[in-house]
């Protein structure tokens, strides 16, 4: 329990008890000097306390007016001392009425403030509970969204990996094609070199034949046969040149085609490398996003834990507040029961006090009567002593009579002293009995 709550309960207890305490104190003071108005004043005080508590200052004024009316109707048979004592008690009761009305008002204000505070706390708890539920719901939605995004990111990563594997297999196939094309180009270059070497040999043979023809232009039939053979050889050579030219053109076409294929493969490879780099960047971005989402999920979990802790604390405060309200209601019930019990004890005390007062008054009247009788006997003895002094003739007889009278007088004085002591003791016993009952 907080210090503020303890102080509030102390204030409430103080303002709730000060009015009845002052009324009890005034009733106790009135019992110190019993009078015929004691019972009426006590019941009027209790009735006035109820009016003061029930109707605030209006009840206090009404109770004071009724109390003064009762006192003024019964004050005619009192002496001056009793009148002063009654006025003092009346002022004490009236002051107690107003203090009781003020204290009850303060207690009601404290109770109202406690109710308002508890109501505001309860509303805050409800508001926080609703806010917590909304936050938990939003966190659950965010968690579902994060799970969906994570699942989509995993699917994207899986497709990216699949695409990378496909691209890698395509690259390997292109590399194999490039290698086969290189081998084919090397073979064709080798064939082209061989054909060039053959062409060079044929060209040298043609030159030799031309020189031979020039030298043989003036010959016979052998020469003509040789020329015919030479023309055939020359035609074959031209045919071979044409074939070599066609082969060279075909080789150039194949080379340009292969170069175009290689350029296309290189461009595809470059685009694939760029796309792979982009996908790697996207994968890194997805991984960073997954990491950030995980951190955000951890923060949400921590926030949820803190909110659950705050909610549990608020629920404990609410339970403690309800328990304090129940304790306060129990304390009020106990106070009302104690007040009723005190009122019953006061009534019983007044009844016993009246009985004791009657007994002490009887005893006091008897003792006073005995004292008066003793004083009368002393006066009578003193008178007899004076008369005997006037009548006495014999000094011895006078002395004996005087001594006898003196003894009787001393005896009566001792009796008077013992009666006075008994009277004082009875008054002391009366005061002690009243103090014990208080």
C-alpha positions as CSV (number, residue, x, y, z in Angstrom):
1,X,0.0,0.0,0.0
2,X,1.3,3.5,-0.9
3,X,2.1,6.2,1.6
4,X,-0.6,8.4,0.1
5,X,-3.2,5.7,0.6
6,X,-2.1,5.2,4.2
7,X,-2.2,9.0,4.9
8,X,-5.7,9.2,3.3
9,X,-7.0,6.3,5.4
10,X,-5.5,8.0,8.5
11,X,-7.2,11.3,7.7
12,X,-10.5,9.4,7.0
13,X,-10.2,7.6,10.3
14,X,-9.4,10.9,12.2
15,X,-12.3,12.8,10.7
16,X,-14.6,9.9,11.2
17,X,-13.8,9.5,14.9
18,X,-13.2,13.0,16.2
19,X,-16.9,14.0,16.4
20,X,-18.0,10.9,18.4
21,X,-14.9,11.2,20.6
22,X,-15.7,14.8,21.5
23,X,-19.3,13.8,22.3
24,X,-18.1,10.9,24.5
25,X,-15.6,13.3,26.2
26,X,-18.4,15.8,26.9
27,X,-20.6,13.0,28.3
28,X,-17.7,11.8,30.5
29,X,-17.2,15.3,31.8
30,X,-20.9,15.6,32.6
31,X,-20.7,12.4,34.7
32,X,-18.1,13.9,36.9
33,X,-20.7,16.1,38.5
34,X,-24.1,14.3,38.4
35,X,-27.2,16.3,38.0
36,X,-30.9,15.7,37.2
37,X,-30.3,16.7,33.5
38,X,-27.5,14.2,32.9
39,X,-29.6,11.5,31.2
40,X,-31.6,14.0,29.1
41,X,-28.4,15.8,28.1
42,X,-26.6,12.5,27.2
43,X,-29.5,11.3,25.0
44,X,-29.8,14.7,23.5
45,X,-26.1,14.7,22.7
46,X,-26.4,11.3,20.9
47,X,-29.4,12.5,19.0
48,X,-27.6,15.8,18.1
49,X,-24.6,13.8,16.9
50,X,-26.8,11.9,14.5
51,X,-28.4,15.1,13.3
52,X,-25.0,16.7,12.8
53,X,-23.6,13.8,10.8
54,X,-26.8,13.3,8.7
55,X,-27.6,17.0,7.9
56,X,-24.2,18.7,8.0
57,X,-24.2,22.3,9.5
58,X,-28.0,22.5,9.4
59,X,-28.2,19.4,11.6
60,X,-25.6,21.0,13.9
61,X,-27.6,24.2,14.2
62,X,-30.9,22.2,14.8
63,X,-29.2,20.0,17.4
64,X,-27.7,23.1,19.2
65,X,-31.1,24.8,19.2
66,X,-32.8,21.8,20.7
67,X,-30.1,21.3,23.2
68,X,-30.2,25.0,24.3
69,X,-34.0,24.7,24.6
70,X,-33.8,21.6,26.8
71,X,-31.2,23.3,29.0
72,X,-33.2,26.6,29.4
73,X,-36.4,24.7,30.3
74,X,-34.6,22.9,33.1
75,X,-32.3,25.6,34.4
76,X,-34.7,27.3,36.8
77,X,-34.1,24.9,39.7
78,X,-30.3,25.1,39.6
79,X,-28.0,27.1,41.8
80,X,-25.3,29.4,40.4
81,X,-22.5,26.8,40.4
82,X,-24.6,24.2,38.7
83,X,-25.8,26.8,36.2
84,X,-22.2,27.7,35.3
85,X,-21.3,23.9,35.0
86,X,-24.4,23.3,32.8
87,X,-23.5,26.3,30.5
88,X,-20.0,25.0,30.1
89,X,-21.2,21.5,29.2
90,X,-23.8,23.0,26.8
91,X,-21.0,25.0,25.0
92,X,-18.9,21.7,24.9
93,X,-21.8,19.8,23.4
94,X,-22.6,22.6,20.8
95,X,-18.9,22.7,19.8
96,X,-18.9,18.9,19.5
97,X,-21.9,19.1,17.2
98,X,-20.3,21.6,14.8
99,X,-17.0,19.7,14.9
100,X,-18.9,16.5,14.1
101,X,-20.7,18.1,11.2
102,X,-17.4,19.5,9.8
103,X,-15.6,16.2,10.3
104,X,-18.4,14.2,8.7
105,X,-18.3,16.6,5.7
106,X,-14.5,16.2,5.4
107,X,-14.9,12.4,5.7
108,X,-17.5,12.4,3.0
109,X,-15.3,14.6,0.8
110,X,-12.4,12.2,1.3
111,X,-14.6,9.2,0.4
112,X,-15.9,11.1,-2.7
113,X,-12.3,11.9,-3.7
114,X,-11.3,8.3,-3.2
115,X,-14.3,7.2,-5.3
116,X,-13.4,9.6,-8.1
117,X,-9.7,8.6,-8.0
118,X,-10.6,4.9,-8.1
119,X,-13.1,5.5,-10.9
120,X,-10.5,7.4,-12.9
121,X,-8.0,4.6,-12.3
122,X,-10.5,2.1,-13.4
123,X,-11.3,4.1,-16.5
124,X,-7.5,4.4,-17.2
125,X,-7.1,0.7,-16.8
126,X,-10.0,0.0,-19.2
127,X,-8.6,2.5,-21.6
128,X,-5.1,0.9,-21.4
129,X,-6.7,-2.5,-21.7
130,X,-8.5,-1.4,-24.9
131,X,-5.3,0.2,-26.2
132,X,-3.3,-2.9,-25.4
133,X,-5.9,-5.1,-27.2
134,X,-5.7,-2.8,-30.3
135,X,-1.9,-2.8,-30.2
136,X,-1.9,-6.6,-29.8
137,X,-4.3,-6.9,-32.8
138,X,-2.1,-4.5,-34.9
139,X,1.0,-6.5,-33.8
140,X,-0.8,-9.7,-34.9
141,X,-1.7,-8.1,-38.2
142,X,1.9,-6.9,-38.7
143,X,3.2,-10.3,-37.8
144,X,0.9,-11.9,-40.4
145,X,2.0,-9.4,-43.0
146,X,5.6,-10.0,-42.1
147,X,5.1,-13.7,-42.3
148,X,3.5,-13.2,-45.8
149,X,6.3,-11.0,-46.9
150,X,8.9,-13.4,-45.6
151,X,7.2,-16.3,-47.4
152,X,7.1,-14.2,-50.6
153,X,10.8,-13.3,-50.1
154,X,11.7,-17.0,-49.7
155,X,9.8,-17.9,-52.8
156,X,11.6,-15.1,-54.7
157,X,14.9,-16.3,-53.4
158,X,14.0,-19.9,-54.5
159,X,13.0,-18.7,-58.0
160,X,16.2,-16.6,-58.2
161,X,18.3,-19.6,-57.3
162,X,16.5,-21.7,-59.8
163,X,17.0,-19.0,-62.5
164,X,20.7,-18.9,-61.6
165,X,21.0,-22.6,-62.0
166,X,19.3,-22.4,-65.4
167,X,21.5,-19.5,-66.4
168,X,24.6,-21.3,-65.3
169,X,23.6,-24.4,-67.4
170,X,23.0,-22.1,-70.4
171,X,26.4,-20.5,-69.9
172,X,28.0,-23.9,-69.7
173,X,26.2,-24.8,-73.0
174,X,27.4,-21.6,-74.6
175,X,30.9,-22.2,-73.4
176,X,30.8,-25.7,-75.0
177,X,29.5,-24.2,-78.3
178,X,32.2,-21.6,-78.3
179,X,34.8,-24.2,-77.7
180,X,33.4,-26.4,-80.5
181,X,33.3,-23.3,-82.8
182,X,36.9,-22.5,-81.9
183,X,38.0,-26.0,-82.8
184,X,36.0,-25.8,-86.1
185,X,37.6,-22.4,-86.9
186,X,41.1,-23.8,-86.2
187,X,40.4,-26.8,-88.5
188,X,39.1,-24.5,-91.3
189,X,42.2,-22.2,-90.9
190,X,44.4,-25.3,-91.1
191,X,42.6,-26.4,-94.3
192,X,42.8,-22.8,-95.7
193,X,46.6,-22.8,-95.1
194,X,46.9,-26.1,-96.8
195,X,44.9,-24.8,-99.8
196,X,47.0,-21.7,-100.0
197,X,50.1,-23.8,-99.9
198,X,48.6,-26.0,-102.7
199,X,47.7,-22.8,-104.7
200,X,51.3,-21.5,-104.3
201,X,52.6,-24.8,-105.6
202,X,50.2,-24.8,-108.5
203,X,51.1,-21.2,-109.3
204,X,54.8,-22.1,-109.5
205,X,53.9,-25.1,-111.7
206,X,51.8,-22.8,-113.9
207,X,54.8,-20.4,-114.3
208,X,57.0,-23.3,-115.1
209,X,54.5,-24.6,-117.7
210,X,54.2,-21.1,-119.2
211,X,57.9,-20.9,-119.6
212,X,57.9,-24.3,-121.0
213,X,55.2,-23.5,-123.5
214,X,57.1,-20.4,-124.7
215,X,60.1,-22.5,-125.3
216,X,58.1,-25.2,-127.1
217,X,56.0,-23.0,-129.4
218,X,58.0,-24.0,-132.4
219,X,57.8,-27.8,-131.8
220,X,55.9,-30.7,-133.5
221,X,53.0,-32.9,-132.5
222,X,54.6,-33.7,-129.2
223,X,54.5,-30.1,-128.4
224,X,50.8,-29.9,-129.3
225,X,50.0,-32.9,-127.0
226,X,51.9,-31.2,-124.3
227,X,49.9,-28.0,-124.9
228,X,46.7,-29.9,-124.7
229,X,47.7,-31.5,-121.5
230,X,48.8,-28.1,-120.2
231,X,45.5,-26.6,-121.1
232,X,43.7,-29.4,-119.2
233,X,46.0,-28.8,-116.3
234,X,45.3,-25.1,-116.5
235,X,41.6,-25.7,-116.6
236,X,41.9,-28.0,-113.6
237,X,43.9,-25.3,-111.8
238,X,41.3,-22.7,-112.6
239,X,38.6,-25.0,-111.3
240,X,40.6,-25.6,-108.2
241,X,41.0,-21.8,-107.8
242,X,37.3,-21.3,-108.1
243,X,36.7,-24.1,-105.5
244,X,39.3,-22.5,-103.2
245,X,37.6,-19.1,-103.7
246,X,34.2,-20.6,-102.9
247,X,35.7,-22.4,-99.9
248,X,37.3,-19.2,-98.8
249,X,34.0,-17.3,-99.1
250,X,32.2,-20.1,-97.2
251,X,34.9,-19.9,-94.5
252,X,34.4,-16.1,-94.3
253,X,30.7,-16.6,-94.0
254,X,31.1,-19.2,-91.3
255,X,33.6,-17.0,-89.5
256,X,31.2,-14.0,-89.6
257,X,28.4,-16.2,-88.4
258,X,30.5,-17.7,-85.6
259,X,31.6,-14.1,-84.7
260,X,28.0,-13.0,-84.6
261,X,27.1,-16.0,-82.4
262,X,30.1,-15.3,-80.1
263,X,29.1,-11.6,-79.9
264,X,25.5,-12.6,-79.1
265,X,26.7,-15.1,-76.5
266,X,29.0,-12.5,-75.0
267,X,26.2,-10.0,-74.8
268,X,23.9,-12.6,-73.3
269,X,26.7,-13.5,-70.8
270,X,27.2,-9.8,-70.0
271,X,23.4,-9.3,-69.5
272,X,23.3,-12.5,-67.4
273,X,26.2,-11.2,-65.3
274,X,24.4,-7.9,-64.8
275,X,21.1,-9.6,-64.1
276,X,23.0,-11.9,-61.6
277,X,24.5,-8.9,-59.9
278,X,21.1,-7.3,-59.7
279,X,19.6,-10.5,-58.3
280,X,22.4,-10.7,-55.8
281,X,21.8,-7.1,-54.8
282,X,18.1,-7.9,-54.6
283,X,18.9,-11.1,-52.5
284,X,21.0,-9.0,-50.2
285,X,18.2,-6.4,-49.9
286,X,15.8,-9.2,-49.2
287,X,18.1,-10.6,-46.5
288,X,18.5,-7.1,-45.0
289,X,14.7,-6.7,-45.1
290,X,14.3,-10.2,-43.5
291,X,16.8,-9.2,-40.8
292,X,15.1,-5.8,-40.2
293,X,11.7,-7.6,-40.1
294,X,13.1,-10.0,-37.5
295,X,14.4,-7.1,-35.4
296,X,11.1,-5.4,-35.8
297,X,9.3,-8.6,-34.7
298,X,11.6,-8.9,-31.7
299,X,10.8,-5.2,-30.8
300,X,7.1,-6.0,-31.1
301,X,7.5,-9.0,-28.9
302,X,9.4,-7.0,-26.3
303,X,6.8,-4.3,-26.5
304,X,4.0,-6.9,-26.1
305,X,5.8,-8.3,-23.1
306,X,6.1,-4.8,-21.5
307,X,2.5,-4.1,-22.2
308,X,1.4,-7.4,-20.7
309,X,3.6,-6.6,-17.6
310,X,1.9,-3.1,-17.4
311,X,-1.5,-4.7,-17.8
312,X,-0.7,-7.2,-15.0
313,X,0.5,-4.4,-12.8
314,X,-2.7,-2.4,-13.5
315,X,-4.8,-5.5,-12.7
316,X,-2.9,-5.9,-9.4
317,X,-3.5,-2.2,-8.7
318,X,-7.2,-2.7,-9.5
319,X,-7.4,-5.7,-7.2
320,X,-5.6,-3.9,-4.5
321,X,-7.9,-0.9,-4.9
322,X,-11.0,-3.1,-4.6
323,X,-9.4,-4.8,-1.5
324,X,-8.7,-1.3,0.0
325,X,-12.4,-0.3,-0.7
326,X,-13.5,-3.5,1.0
327,X,-11.2,-2.8,3.9
328,X,-12.5,0.7,4.1
329,X,-16.1,-0.6,4.1
330,X,-15.2,-3.1,6.8
331,X,-13.5,-0.4,8.8
332,X,-16.6,1.8,8.5
333,X,-18.8,-1.1,9.6
334,X,-16.4,-1.8,12.5
335,X,-16.4,1.9,13.5
336,X,-20.2,2.0,13.4
337,X,-20.4,-1.2,15.5
338,X,-17.9,0.3,17.9
339,X,-19.9,3.5,18.1
340,X,-23.1,1.6,18.8
341,X,-21.2,-0.5,21.5
342,X,-19.9,2.7,23.0
343,X,-23.3,4.2,23.1
344,X,-24.7,1.1,24.8
345,X,-21.8,1.3,27.3
346,X,-22.5,5.0,27.9
347,X,-26.2,4.2,28.6
348,X,-25.2,1.4,31.0
349,X,-22.6,3.7,32.6
350,X,-25.3,6.4,33.1
351,X,-27.6,3.9,34.7
352,X,-24.9,2.6,37.0
353,X,-23.8,6.1,37.7
354,X,-27.3,7.0,38.7
355,X,-27.5,4.0,41.1
356,X,-24.1,4.9,42.6
357,X,-25.1,8.5,42.9
358,X,-28.2,7.5,44.8
359,X,-26.3,5.2,47.1
360,X,-23.6,7.8,47.7
361,X,-26.3,10.5,48.3
362,X,-28.0,8.2,50.9
363,X,-24.7,7.4,52.5
364,X,-23.7,11.1,52.5
365,X,-27.1,12.1,54.0
366,X,-26.6,9.5,56.8
367,X,-23.0,10.7,57.5
368,X,-24.1,14.3,57.5
369,X,-26.9,13.4,59.9
370,X,-24.4,11.6,62.1
371,X,-22.1,14.6,61.9
372,X,-24.9,17.0,62.8
373,X,-25.9,14.7,65.7
374,X,-22.3,14.7,66.9
375,X,-22.1,18.4,66.6
376,X,-25.4,18.8,68.6
377,X,-24.0,16.4,71.2
378,X,-20.8,18.4,71.4
379,X,-22.7,21.6,71.7
380,X,-24.9,20.0,74.4
381,X,-21.8,18.8,76.3
382,X,-20.2,22.2,76.1
383,X,-23.4,23.7,77.4
384,X,-23.4,21.2,80.2
385,X,-19.8,22.0,81.0
386,X,-20.7,25.7,81.2
387,X,-23.7,24.9,83.4
388,X,-21.7,22.6,85.6
389,X,-19.1,25.3,86.0
390,X,-21.7,27.7,87.2
391,X,-23.3,25.1,89.6
392,X,-20.1,23.5,90.9
393,X,-19.1,24.2,94.5
394,X,-16.7,21.5,95.3
395,X,-13.5,21.8,93.2
396,X,-12.9,18.0,93.2
397,X,-16.4,17.3,92.0
398,X,-16.1,20.0,89.4
399,X,-12.8,18.7,88.3
400,X,-14.2,15.1,88.0
401,X,-17.3,16.3,86.1
402,X,-15.1,18.5,83.8
403,X,-12.8,15.6,83.1
404,X,-15.8,13.3,82.3
405,X,-17.3,16.0,80.1
406,X,-13.9,16.6,78.4
407,X,-13.6,12.9,77.7
408,X,-17.1,12.8,76.3
409,X,-16.3,15.8,74.2
410,X,-13.1,14.3,73.0
411,X,-14.9,11.1,72.2
412,X,-17.5,13.0,70.2
413,X,-14.8,14.9,68.4
414,X,-13.1,11.7,67.5
415,X,-16.4,10.3,66.3
416,X,-17.0,13.5,64.2
417,X,-13.4,13.2,62.8
418,X,-14.0,9.5,61.9
419,X,-17.3,10.4,60.3
420,X,-15.7,13.2,58.3
421,X,-12.9,10.8,57.2
422,X,-15.6,8.2,56.2
423,X,-17.4,11.0,54.2
424,X,-14.2,11.9,52.4
425,X,-13.4,8.2,51.8
426,X,-16.9,7.7,50.3
427,X,-16.4,10.7,48.0
428,X,-13.0,9.3,47.0
429,X,-14.5,5.9,46.4
430,X,-17.2,7.6,44.3
431,X,-14.6,9.4,42.2
432,X,-12.5,6.2,41.8
433,X,-15.6,4.2,40.7
434,X,-16.4,6.9,38.1
435,X,-12.9,6.8,36.8
436,X,-12.9,3.0,36.6
437,X,-16.2,3.1,34.6
438,X,-14.8,5.8,32.3
